[in-house]
Amino acid sequence: MSKRADAARRFRSRDSRWRTKFGRWVADVGPSVIVDALRPDPDLRVTVGCVYGWVRGTAPRPERARALVELSRGRLTLEDVYRHAAHMREVHEDTEEP
């Protein structure tokens, strides 16, 4: 594979994280707003790094996922949150070199 094709494939994989319903919601709201909204609950312990981790494909713990759904006020479902993580795993698997 040429360097150009490889670079294009990597860009698509990075770009795809913002194409899911969850990714678009995070982009619209902003990680710092999400952290500020969830900060009052000491059991959640959400940081900006956590939010970016979720966007990269790490699935949030169930209590955090439920808090995200509640925070979205109907824009997200639990399925949207976990579908994003599964999508990012697929993208990562597709871009790994043999």
C-alpha positions as CSV (number, residue, x, y, z in Angstrom):
1,M,0.0,0.0,0.0
2,S,1.3,3.5,-0.9
3,K,2.1,6.0,1.8
4,R,-0.7,8.2,0.5
5,A,-3.3,5.5,0.6
6,D,-2.2,4.6,4.1
7,A,-2.4,8.2,5.3
8,A,-5.9,8.5,3.7
9,R,-7.0,5.4,5.5
10,R,-5.8,6.6,8.9
11,F,-7.5,10.0,8.3
12,R,-10.8,8.2,7.6
13,S,-10.5,6.1,10.7
14,R,-9.9,9.2,12.9
15,D,-12.6,11.2,11.2
16,S,-15.2,8.4,11.7
17,R,-15.2,8.9,15.4
18,W,-17.1,12.1,14.8
19,R,-19.6,10.6,12.4
20,T,-21.5,8.4,14.9
21,K,-24.5,9.8,16.8
22,F,-22.4,9.7,20.0
23,G,-19.4,11.4,18.4
24,R,-21.5,14.2,16.9
25,W,-23.1,14.8,20.3
26,V,-19.8,15.1,22.0
27,A,-18.6,17.4,19.3
28,D,-21.7,19.5,19.6
29,V,-21.7,19.7,23.4
30,G,-18.0,19.7,24.0
31,P,-16.0,17.5,26.4
32,S,-15.5,20.3,29.0
33,V,-19.3,20.8,29.2
34,I,-19.8,17.1,29.7
35,V,-17.2,17.0,32.5
36,D,-18.7,20.1,34.2
37,A,-22.2,18.6,34.1
38,L,-21.1,15.2,35.5
39,R,-18.6,16.6,38.1
40,P,-21.1,17.0,40.9
41,D,-21.4,13.2,41.2
42,P,-18.3,11.9,42.9
43,D,-19.0,8.3,41.8
44,L,-18.6,9.2,38.1
45,R,-15.2,10.9,38.3
46,V,-15.3,12.0,34.7
47,T,-12.3,13.9,33.2
48,V,-11.8,15.4,29.7
49,G,-9.4,12.5,29.1
50,C,-12.3,10.1,29.8
51,V,-14.5,11.8,27.3
52,Y,-11.8,11.7,24.6
53,G,-11.2,8.0,25.5
54,W,-14.9,7.3,24.9
55,V,-14.7,9.1,21.5
56,R,-11.6,7.0,20.7
57,G,-13.7,3.9,21.4
58,T,-13.4,2.9,25.1
59,A,-16.8,2.1,26.3
60,P,-17.9,4.0,29.4
61,R,-18.9,2.1,32.5
62,P,-22.7,1.6,32.7
63,E,-23.3,4.3,35.3
64,R,-21.4,6.8,33.2
65,A,-23.2,5.7,30.0
66,R,-26.5,6.2,31.8
67,A,-25.4,9.7,32.9
68,L,-24.4,10.6,29.4
69,V,-27.8,9.5,28.1
70,E,-29.6,11.6,30.8
71,L,-27.3,14.5,30.0
72,S,-28.2,14.3,26.3
73,R,-31.8,14.9,27.1
74,G,-33.1,12.5,24.5
75,R,-30.4,12.9,21.8
76,L,-28.6,9.6,22.8
77,T,-29.6,6.1,23.9
78,L,-27.5,3.6,25.6
79,E,-27.3,1.8,22.3
80,D,-25.9,4.9,20.6
81,V,-23.1,5.1,23.3
82,Y,-22.2,1.5,23.0
83,R,-22.6,1.3,19.2
84,H,-20.0,4.1,19.0
85,A,-17.5,2.0,21.0
86,A,-18.2,-1.1,18.8
87,H,-17.8,1.0,15.6
88,M,-14.5,2.4,16.7
89,R,-13.2,-1.1,17.5
90,E,-14.2,-2.2,14.0
91,V,-12.4,0.9,12.5
92,H,-9.3,0.1,14.5
93,E,-9.3,-3.5,13.4
94,D,-9.7,-2.4,9.8
95,T,-6.7,-0.1,10.0
96,E,-4.3,-2.4,11.8
97,E,-1.5,-3.7,9.7
98,P,-1.1,-7.5,9.3
